[in-house]
Amino acid sequence: MKQHLPFNKVLTIMFASALSVSAYAQPTLNAGNNATVAGDSQTYYIADSNAVDYSSTVGAGVTWDYSALWMYGQTADNDVTTSTNSDFPSSAIEDDLENSLAIYRNNHADSIVAQGYVLTIPGMGNATVTLNDELRLMEYPFTYGDSFTDDLDGNASVGISPFPIPYSGTVNLEADGHGTLELGGTTFSNVLRVKLSEASVADASAMGAGMIPINRTQYFYYEPNTSKFPIFMHVTMDINGTVSSAAYSSIVLPLNSIEESSFSSVKLSPNPAHNVVNVNLSSVSAGMAQMTVVNSIGKVISTENIQLNKGNNLITRDLTELSSGIYFVKITKGTQNITKKLMVK
């Protein structure tokens, strides 16, 4: 005999199913699935900083397709440890993204708050920012449509300045979309994107540099049931009109393709280099190409167009403005490119 469920149980099951579908379709961050603690770590692969611009791809059920993104073959570890930095005595946690940014913070059940951070600036060393008031980095629970703004107020200390530089502005955090992330050959189907927007200014008047505007936009792609760390990050920084960008993937991506149909050979000499480097390039045809130099964290240092002749080409470039470290020289001609590693000493 077929049994029929009471009508109230049918409603209960239908309502529970609807909640389950809704919860899957709209991922939510909370302290349990998002707040990293000492001992947590994530290795990121430095990706092409000229990643697709999805700033206008917002809303429910959208797709962010980074399936064609490639990496440089370099990594950056994001390590979370117990803070021992005396500049931030009230911070329990150091959240350090290698060669980029270390945030000194505390976790709470309903939020994450920062007391300051240390920013690595290529060619200038570290800038230590101490905040007069704690800055909210996250509020829980946080899901699609949620947002908040907090004031940024503190002082930055850098090696080139004998005194602190006042630093103030606002930081806004917004969950602007959820849906599917295509990254390399992997599909993440329950992703929440969080957008961070910073609009601030550094008062360097005492150094004769005036007011320096700083604008930062960073996108974090989270799948809460996969990792506490973002699966993918794309950041763009504009400091007084100088724009740089970086991209970080938590999964391995295809290496930058090398197509010999345009370039029969590319050699950098000397390598390691000091003041200048010679780019010896053999091209199978004449035409315009683009040469881009990026540092080890994916920041674009310079981009220029170059005219190639058929056969051998010698391009000499000045390196005196570059600090010691690892760089990558990328030559692009049409749809084909080749990248070479350069050591600067």
TILUM-757113 format. One line per 10 residues: their letters; for each residue x, y, z of C-alpha. Coordinates in steps of 0.001 Angstrom, whole numbers, plus 500000, padded with zeros to 6 digits. Layout:
a	X:Y:Z | ...
//
This chain:
mkqhlpfnkv	500000:500000:500000 | 501353:503438:499031 | 501714:505735:502040 | 501151:509482:501818 | 503038:511941:503981 | 500986:514403:506001 | 500699:517773:504317 | 502687:519523:507062 | 505620:517131:506567 | 505547:517724:502819
ltimfasals	505777:521463:503459 | 508635:520898:505905 | 510601:518840:503376 | 509960:521362:500597 | 511056:524244:502829 | 514185:522399:503955 | 515049:521594:500326 | 514599:525227:499344 | 516881:526318:502165 | 519487:523787:501065
vsayaqptln	519428:525016:497462 | 519547:528637:498639 | 522497:527958:500939 | 524403:526334:498071 | 523580:529103:495635 | 524623:531848:498042 | 527791:530926:499957 | 528331:532643:503299 | 531598:533420:505093 | 531804:532984:508853
agnnatvagd	534543:532696:511450 | 534627:528915:511117 | 535171:528738:507365 | 537070:531985:506770 | 539084:533227:509771 | 542564:531775:509374 | 544556:531028:512541 | 548218:530465:513410 | 549435:527371:511596 | 547273:527842:508496
sqtyyiadsn	549095:528330:505198 | 548457:528477:501464 | 550854:528454:498526 | 549850:530794:495714 | 551089:530638:492132 | 551939:534021:490633 | 549660:534440:487636 | 549574:536783:484658 | 548888:540205:486160 | 547049:541211:482970
avdysstvga	544205:538882:483913 | 540734:539430:482449 | 538926:542432:483954 | 535699:541158:485522 | 534935:544315:487496 | 531510:544608:485821 | 530642:540909:486209 | 528552:541143:489357 | 525325:539620:490664 | 523876:536197:491349
gvtwdysalw	524784:533097:489363 | 527542:534734:487295 | 530660:533115:485826 | 534234:534391:486063 | 536234:532559:483418 | 539994:532538:484046 | 540467:529207:482259 | 543031:530748:479873 | 545119:532288:482668 | 548756:531224:482872
mygqtadndv	551415:531489:485563 | 555048:532594:485676 | 556298:529502:487514 | 556886:531448:490747 | 555088:531035:494074 | 554244:533126:497136 | 553393:531493:500463 | 550620:532931:502627 | 551611:531914:506164 | 549567:532648:509278
ttstnsdfps	551624:532666:512476 | 551602:534000:516016 | 552650:537648:515916 | 555896:538627:517617 | 556239:542067:516006 | 556805:544672:518741 | 555291:547379:516499 | 551901:545694:516983 | 551849:544479:520615 | 548046:544016:520691
saieddlens	548004:541741:517626 | 547853:537980:518146 | 548175:537005:514481 | 550573:537765:511626 | 549046:537058:508212 | 551955:537250:505759 | 551692:537016:501972 | 555305:536504:500902 | 557044:539527:499341 | 553820:541520:499423
laiyrnnhad	551900:542303:502612 | 551936:541217:506266 | 548780:542076:508238 | 548785:542164:512044 | 545330:541333:513341 | 542965:539640:515777 | 540063:537264:515158 | 536695:537686:516830 | 533527:535630:516537 | 531842:538363:514490
sivaqgyvlt	534808:540041:512766 | 538495:540299:511907 | 540255:543544:512862 | 543740:544794:512000 | 546103:546925:514067 | 548500:547582:511191 | 550532:546037:508415 | 553902:545960:506683 | 553880:546527:502911 | 556790:545487:500693
ipgmgnatvt	557542:548173:498094 | 559943:547055:495318 | 562999:549278:495282 | 562053:551008:498562 | 561955:548211:501116 | 559203:547900:503718 | 556590:550437:504769 | 555223:549865:508281 | 551714:551236:508815 | 550508:551571:512396
lndelrlmey	546793:552303:512775 | 545373:554675:515378 | 542091:552768:515339 | 541516:549137:514437 | 540471:548528:510845 | 537702:546013:510175 | 538809:543511:507559 | 535724:541279:507714 | 532340:541017:509429 | 530510:537723:510030
pftygdsftd	528322:536391:508640 | 529171:537851:505228 | 527289:536893:502062 | 526187:538231:498701 | 524855:541782:499000 | 526582:542500:502318 | 528959:545440:502614 | 530577:547771:505130 | 532962:550732:505173 | 535571:551574:507775
dldgnasvgi	537922:554522:508239 | 541660:554068:507762 | 543771:556284:510019 | 547431:555829:510868 | 551057:556562:510074 | 553430:554993:507580 | 557132:554644:508270 | 559427:554088:505293 | 563189:553995:504991 | 563401:557118:502826
spfpipysgt	561581:559253:505414 | 563086:560194:508789 | 559598:560633:510272 | 556168:558965:510000 | 553886:559911:507114 | 550199:560464:508040 | 548017:558010:506148 | 544202:558140:506074 | 541187:557159:503993 | 538390:554603:503796
vnleadghgt	538177:550897:503038 | 534973:549344:501701 | 534251:545622:501553 | 531402:544299:499420 | 530277:540811:498415 | 529376:541774:494859 | 528684:538407:493263 | 528392:534654:493589 | 528533:531853:491068 | 531122:529837:489146
lelggttfsn	534879:530389:488919 | 536771:528755:486046 | 540445:528665:486972 | 542912:526720:484864 | 541198:523403:484286 | 539190:523464:487515 | 535588:524594:488047 | 534512:526001:491415 | 530735:526201:491424 | 529871:527817:494766
vlrvklseas	532065:530908:494874 | 531524:534203:496687 | 533450:537197:495367 | 534453:539900:497824 | 535614:543278:496525 | 537897:545493:498611 | 538147:549167:497647 | 540612:551498:499355 | 540673:555246:498753 | 543343:556893:500878
vadasamgag	546027:559542:500870 | 549537:559751:502316 | 550554:563215:503478 | 554189:563500:502395 | 554205:567292:502492 | 557032:567351:505027 | 559185:565507:502465 | 558220:567943:499729 | 556150:565301:497901 | 552733:566725:498789
mipinrtqyf	549610:564600:499104 | 549952:561159:497509 | 546626:559518:496526 | 546419:555739:496907 | 543643:553657:495376 | 543483:549877:495679 | 540943:547435:494295 | 541246:543782:495234 | 538975:540870:494376 | 538910:537775:496586
yyepntskfp	537221:534618:495278 | 536127:532288:498086 | 534553:528835:498088 | 533857:528430:501827 | 533716:524621:501826 | 537031:524370:499961 | 539420:526643:501872 | 539575:529485:504375 | 541930:531226:501964 | 540786:532839:498727
ifmhvtmdin	541000:530489:495752 | 542077:533378:493550 | 543039:537024:494123 | 543399:539888:491651 | 544664:543247:492932 | 545200:546593:491212 | 547059:549437:492938 | 547207:553049:491809 | 549739:555154:493745 | 549797:558740:492542
gtvssaayss	548953:557666:488987 | 551361:554711:488816 | 549251:551586:488277 | 550367:548031:489034 | 548543:544738:489328 | 549108:541216:490617 | 547210:537927:490464 | 547468:534892:492744 | 546043:531417:492132 | 545762:528691:494784
ivlplnsiee	545940:525999:492099 | 548588:525246:489508 | 547980:526961:486169 | 549527:526301:482745 | 552985:527785:482360 | 553416:530716:479993 | 553407:529221:476513 | 556535:529357:474383 | 555894:529309:470674 | 558958:528993:468516
ssfssvklsp	557131:529837:465263 | 557763:533546:465916 | 560968:533359:467986 | 563698:530917:467096 | 565657:532040:470152 | 565709:534601:472975 | 568726:535063:475251 | 569421:537544:478062 | 573011:538572:478722 | 574579:539082:481092
npahnvvnvn	572352:537110:483449 | 572651:537882:486345 | 572781:541507:485199 | 573710:544700:487025 | 573255:547995:485171 | 572159:546821:481719 | 570855:543691:480015 | 571049:542705:476349 | 568063:540937:474859 | 569302:538843:471936
lssvsagmaq	566250:537804:469939 | 566006:535904:466683 | 562668:536438:464918 | 561402:534488:461902 | 559704:537619:460526 | 559753:541403:460865 | 557044:543212:462808 | 556026:544948:466015 | 556364:543173:469354 | 555878:544128:472979
mtvvnsigkv	558420:543692:475744 | 557136:543573:479326 | 559202:543332:482514 | 557505:542014:485673 | 558899:541339:489114 | 558648:538098:491129 | 555183:538912:492502 | 553689:539667:489104 | 553884:543477:489223 | 554411:545047:485801
isteniqlnk	557575:547177:485929 | 557605:548381:482330 | 555957:547764:478958 | 557177:549024:475590 | 556694:548358:471891 | 559719:547188:469914 | 560303:546863:466169 | 561779:543492:465235 | 563713:542727:462093 | 563747:539314:460468
gnnlitrdlt	566673:537417:461902 | 568813:538608:464798 | 567827:541575:466976 | 569791:543143:469835 | 567880:545242:472396 | 569778:546868:475273 | 567874:548022:478343 | 568954:550057:481369 | 568422:548383:484754 | 569744:551027:487135
elssgiyfvk	566275:551760:488546 | 565613:548106:489444 | 566448:546716:492871 | 568168:543351:493239 | 565908:540355:492708 | 564170:538088:490207 | 562364:539530:487173 | 560765:538138:484034 | 561139:539554:480528 | 558173:538692:478315
itkgtqnitk	558247:539225:474538 | 554850:539140:472792 | 554345:539130:469019 | 550785:538649:467842 | 549265:535787:469827 | 552640:534234:470625 | 554992:534964:473476 | 558090:533830:475269 | 559258:534628:478807 | 562801:534556:480192
klmvk	563916:534792:483817 | 566299:537651:484676 | 568391:537989:487821 | 569320:541558:488799 | 572124:541998:491323
//
